[in-house]
Amino acid sequence: MELRHLRYFHGVAELLNFSRAAERLHVAQPALSRQIRDLEDELGVRLFDRNRVRVQLTDAGRTFLTHTTKVLAQVDVAVGAVRDTARGDAGQLVICSDWRLSIGLIPETIAKFRVRYPRVEVVLTDLPMHRQLAALRAQRAHVGFLPAEEIASRGDLDSLPILQAEMLAVVGASHPLARRRAVGIADLREETWIRLNGDHADGYRTYVNQVCRLAGFTPVFGPQEAGSLEALYTMVGTGFGIALLPDFLRAAKHPLIRFVRTDCNPIELCAVWSRAGESQLLRQYLGVLRQHTAGVAAAAGELVASR
């Protein structure tokens, strides 16, 4: 049984006339009659009593009409929803981010998107950075937010820089450098660095090695490994070592640690998405994101010019 059989049956059942139903359905009458006979053969019942004078539904036909009317209505709703989604007027936009991070730009752009596209459902997925890559590649999410260093060599992803982040040294509250407003990376040559584990470990270690070698020394990593920001903060606060993090990972208030500015070059945070996924919803959100970041940059430029 195919969908066209249901539509043909429904057309005849509404009009109780094969000629007029064939005209409405844009099909030849002999072909329509044949399709109805095939449907009746498949069901094993007569759906219509028909002769040269009239066509009437049987009891089985009336029952079948009740159910096919619902089925066809649901199909029409599904077709409309699919077309709306393809146009970007409806559907689900899935955004992943580590929502513990204090990045005001992301919720601001989501709010603007929801105003502009009120029929689109925005689904927010809370994922740490290293798990966002897997979600994007599997197309379980449309867009994520990651440092440029995390995606530099990944040819299957596209990105849009959205902000620059200052790099901060993370030290214990009782550390001699904790009272400093800023330190040079060279000032950290005698320190022990805490390792990270998980998918982001190699990228972090490579980055720390690079900035330290540019400052003239090779960093010493201790045996302790942190699997989360909370674990890293605890290890730093209890004297196991120090770390280097972008300012958007700064804890709001933590009694055991301090964040100190460094002379590192800032890093870029990017919106990231898979090149394999074609999505009008994604294009629309990126349009909002580009417009918003351009507006923020213009406002910052005007502020600097006015000083």
C-alpha positions as CSV (number, residue, x, y, z in Angstrom):
1,M,0.0,0.0,0.0
2,E,1.4,3.4,-1.0
3,L,0.5,6.9,-0.1
4,R,-1.0,7.5,-3.5
5,H,-3.5,4.7,-2.9
6,L,-4.7,6.6,0.2
7,R,-5.0,9.8,-1.7
8,Y,-6.9,8.1,-4.5
9,F,-9.3,6.4,-2.1
10,H,-9.8,9.7,-0.2
11,G,-10.6,11.6,-3.4
12,V,-13.2,9.1,-4.5
13,A,-14.7,8.8,-1.0
14,E,-15.2,12.6,-0.8
15,L,-16.8,13.0,-4.1
16,L,-18.4,9.6,-4.5
17,N,-17.8,10.0,-8.2
18,F,-14.9,8.4,-10.1
19,S,-14.9,10.8,-13.0
20,R,-14.8,14.0,-10.9
21,A,-12.3,12.4,-8.5
22,A,-10.0,11.5,-11.4
23,E,-10.2,15.1,-12.7
24,R,-9.3,16.5,-9.2
25,L,-6.5,14.1,-8.8
26,H,-5.1,14.7,-12.3
27,V,-5.2,11.0,-13.2
28,A,-7.1,9.0,-15.9
29,Q,-10.3,7.4,-14.7
30,P,-9.4,3.9,-15.8
31,A,-6.1,4.2,-13.9
32,L,-8.0,5.5,-10.8
33,S,-10.4,2.6,-10.9
34,R,-7.6,0.1,-11.2
35,Q,-5.8,1.6,-8.2
36,I,-8.9,1.4,-6.1
37,R,-9.4,-2.3,-7.1
38,D,-5.8,-3.0,-6.2
39,L,-6.3,-1.3,-2.8
40,E,-9.4,-3.4,-2.2
41,D,-7.6,-6.6,-3.2
42,E,-4.8,-5.8,-0.8
43,L,-7.2,-5.1,2.1
44,G,-9.4,-8.0,1.2
45,V,-12.6,-6.0,1.5
46,R,-14.8,-3.8,-0.7
47,L,-14.5,-0.1,0.1
48,F,-17.2,1.0,-2.4
49,D,-20.5,-0.3,-3.6
50,R,-20.7,1.0,-7.2
51,N,-22.8,0.6,-10.2
52,R,-23.6,2.7,-13.3
53,V,-25.8,4.9,-11.3
54,R,-24.0,5.6,-8.0
55,V,-21.0,5.1,-5.8
56,Q,-21.4,4.6,-2.1
57,L,-19.0,3.7,0.8
58,T,-19.3,0.4,2.5
59,D,-19.1,0.1,6.2
60,A,-15.4,-0.9,5.8
61,G,-15.0,2.1,3.5
62,R,-16.4,4.5,6.1
63,T,-14.0,3.1,8.7
64,F,-11.1,3.4,6.3
65,L,-12.0,7.0,5.4
66,T,-11.9,8.0,9.1
67,H,-8.4,6.7,9.5
68,T,-7.0,7.8,6.1
69,T,-8.3,11.3,6.7
70,K,-6.1,11.5,9.9
71,V,-3.1,9.9,8.2
72,L,-3.3,12.3,5.2
73,A,-3.7,15.3,7.5
74,Q,-0.6,14.2,9.4
75,V,1.3,13.7,6.2
76,D,0.4,17.2,5.0
77,V,1.6,18.7,8.3
78,A,4.8,16.8,8.0
79,V,5.4,18.0,4.4
80,G,4.7,21.5,5.4
81,A,7.1,21.3,8.4
82,V,9.8,19.8,6.2
83,R,9.4,22.6,3.7
84,D,9.4,25.3,6.4
85,T,12.6,23.8,7.9
86,A,14.3,23.7,4.5
87,R,13.5,27.4,4.1
88,G,14.7,28.1,7.7
89,D,11.3,29.1,8.9
90,A,10.9,26.2,11.4
91,G,12.8,23.2,12.8
92,Q,15.5,22.8,15.5
93,L,18.7,24.7,15.7
94,V,21.1,22.9,18.0
95,I,23.8,25.0,19.6
96,C,26.5,23.4,21.9
97,S,28.7,25.3,24.3
98,D,30.2,25.0,27.7
99,W,27.5,27.1,29.4
100,R,29.6,27.5,32.5
101,L,31.7,30.0,30.6
102,S,30.9,33.7,31.0
103,I,30.6,34.5,27.3
104,G,27.8,37.1,27.0
105,L,27.9,37.2,23.2
106,I,26.5,33.7,22.8
107,P,23.2,34.1,24.7
108,E,22.8,37.6,23.2
109,T,23.0,36.2,19.6
110,I,20.6,33.4,20.5
111,A,18.1,35.9,21.9
112,K,18.3,37.9,18.6
113,F,17.9,34.8,16.5
114,R,14.7,33.8,18.5
115,V,13.2,37.2,17.9
116,R,14.0,37.0,14.2
117,Y,12.9,33.4,13.7
118,P,10.2,32.7,16.4
119,R,9.1,29.4,14.9
120,V,12.5,27.8,15.1
121,E,13.2,25.9,18.3
122,V,16.7,26.6,19.6
123,V,18.1,23.6,21.5
124,L,21.0,24.3,23.9
125,T,23.4,21.5,24.6
126,D,25.9,21.8,27.4
127,L,29.2,20.2,26.4
128,P,32.8,20.8,27.4
129,M,35.0,21.9,24.5
130,H,36.6,18.6,23.7
131,R,33.1,16.9,23.3
132,Q,31.8,19.6,21.1
133,L,34.0,18.4,18.2
134,A,32.5,15.0,18.3
135,A,28.9,16.5,18.3
136,L,29.7,18.7,15.4
137,R,31.3,15.9,13.3
138,A,28.4,13.6,14.0
139,Q,26.0,16.5,13.1
140,R,24.2,16.2,16.5
141,A,24.8,20.0,16.7
142,H,24.8,22.8,14.2
143,V,27.4,25.0,15.8
144,G,29.8,25.0,18.8
145,F,32.3,27.5,20.2
146,L,36.0,26.6,20.4
147,P,39.4,28.2,20.5
148,A,41.0,28.6,17.1
149,E,43.9,26.4,18.3
150,E,41.5,23.5,18.7
151,I,40.5,23.5,15.1
152,A,43.5,24.8,13.3
153,S,44.4,21.5,11.6
154,R,40.8,20.1,11.2
155,G,39.9,20.4,7.5
156,D,36.4,19.0,8.1
157,L,35.3,22.1,10.1
158,D,34.6,25.7,9.2
159,S,34.9,28.6,11.7
160,L,34.1,32.2,12.3
161,P,36.2,34.2,14.8
162,I,33.9,35.9,17.3
163,L,36.2,37.3,20.1
164,Q,39.7,37.5,21.3
165,A,40.6,36.2,24.7
166,E,43.4,37.3,27.0
167,M,45.6,34.5,28.4
168,L,45.8,34.4,32.2
169,A,48.1,32.6,34.5
170,V,46.2,30.6,37.1
171,V,48.1,30.5,40.5
172,G,47.2,29.6,44.0
173,A,46.0,32.4,46.3
174,S,49.1,32.1,48.4
175,H,51.5,32.0,45.5
176,P,54.1,34.8,45.4
177,L,52.8,36.0,42.0
178,A,49.2,36.1,43.2
179,R,49.4,39.8,44.1
180,R,50.9,40.8,40.8
181,R,48.7,42.6,38.3
182,A,50.6,41.0,35.4
183,V,53.5,38.6,34.8
184,G,55.6,37.7,31.9
185,I,55.7,34.0,30.8
186,A,59.5,34.2,31.5
187,D,58.6,34.8,35.2
188,L,57.1,31.3,35.2
189,R,60.2,29.3,34.2
190,E,60.6,27.8,37.7
191,E,57.0,26.7,38.0
192,T,55.5,23.3,37.7
193,W,52.6,23.1,35.2
194,I,49.5,20.9,35.8
195,R,48.7,18.5,33.0
196,L,45.3,18.1,31.5
197,N,43.8,14.7,30.4
198,G,41.2,13.8,27.9
199,D,40.8,14.9,24.3
200,H,42.1,18.4,24.9
201,A,45.3,17.3,26.7
202,D,47.6,17.3,23.6
203,G,46.5,20.6,22.3
204,Y,46.9,22.3,25.7
205,R,50.3,20.8,26.3
206,T,51.4,21.9,22.8
207,Y,50.2,25.4,23.4
208,V,52.0,25.7,26.8
209,N,55.2,24.3,25.3
210,Q,55.1,26.9,22.5
211,V,54.5,30.0,24.6
212,C,57.2,28.9,27.2
213,R,59.8,28.1,24.5
214,L,59.2,31.5,23.0
215,A,60.0,32.9,26.4
216,G,63.3,31.0,26.5
217,F,62.5,27.8,28.6
218,T,60.9,24.4,28.5
219,P,58.0,24.0,30.9
220,V,58.1,21.2,33.5
221,F,54.8,19.3,33.8
222,G,54.0,17.6,37.1
223,P,52.5,14.2,37.5
224,Q,49.1,15.5,38.5
225,E,46.4,15.5,35.7
226,A,43.1,17.5,35.8
227,G,40.1,16.2,33.9
228,S,37.9,19.2,34.4
229,L,38.2,22.9,35.2
230,E,37.1,22.3,38.7
231,A,39.8,19.7,39.2
232,L,42.4,22.1,37.7
233,Y,41.3,24.9,40.0
234,T,41.6,22.6,43.0
235,M,45.1,21.4,42.1
236,V,46.3,24.9,41.5
237,G,44.7,26.1,44.8
238,T,46.3,23.3,46.8
239,G,49.8,24.0,45.4
240,F,50.3,21.2,42.8
241,G,51.2,23.7,40.1
242,I,50.0,26.5,37.8
243,A,48.1,26.7,34.6
244,L,47.4,29.0,31.7
245,L,43.8,29.7,30.6
246,P,41.9,32.1,28.4
247,D,39.9,34.7,30.4
248,F,36.6,33.3,29.3
249,L,37.4,30.3,31.5
250,R,37.9,32.5,34.5
251,A,36.0,31.3,37.6
252,A,33.7,34.1,38.9
253,K,35.0,33.7,42.5
254,H,37.3,31.0,43.9
255,P,38.9,31.3,47.3
256,L,42.0,29.2,46.5
257,I,43.1,30.7,43.2
258,R,44.0,33.9,41.4
259,F,44.1,34.9,37.8
260,V,47.0,37.0,36.7
261,R,47.4,38.8,33.3
262,T,50.3,37.6,31.1
263,D,52.2,38.9,28.1
264,C,50.9,36.0,25.9
265,N,49.3,36.9,22.6
266,P,45.5,36.7,22.9
267,I,43.7,33.7,21.4
268,E,40.6,33.7,19.3
269,L,37.3,32.0,20.2
270,C,35.4,30.8,17.1
271,A,32.0,29.6,16.2
272,V,32.6,26.2,14.6
273,W,30.5,24.0,12.4
274,S,30.9,21.0,10.1
275,R,31.5,21.5,6.4
276,A,29.5,18.4,5.7
277,G,26.2,19.7,6.9
278,E,24.0,21.8,4.7
279,S,21.6,23.8,6.8
280,Q,19.6,26.9,6.2
281,L,19.1,27.2,10.0
282,L,22.8,27.3,10.5
283,R,23.3,29.9,7.8
284,Q,20.6,32.1,9.4
285,Y,22.2,31.8,12.8
286,L,25.7,32.6,11.4
287,G,24.1,35.7,9.8
288,V,22.9,36.9,13.1
289,L,26.3,36.1,14.7
290,R,28.2,38.0,12.0
291,Q,25.9,41.0,12.3
292,H,26.2,41.0,16.1
293,T,29.9,40.7,16.3
294,A,30.3,43.5,13.6
295,G,28.1,45.7,15.8
296,V,30.1,45.0,18.9
297,A,33.4,45.7,17.0
298,A,32.0,49.0,15.6
299,A,30.8,50.1,19.1
300,A,34.2,49.3,20.6
301,G,35.9,51.3,17.8
302,E,33.7,54.3,18.5
303,L,34.5,54.1,22.2
304,V,38.2,54.1,21.5
305,A,37.9,57.0,19.1
306,S,36.0,59.1,21.6
307,R,38.7,58.8,24.3
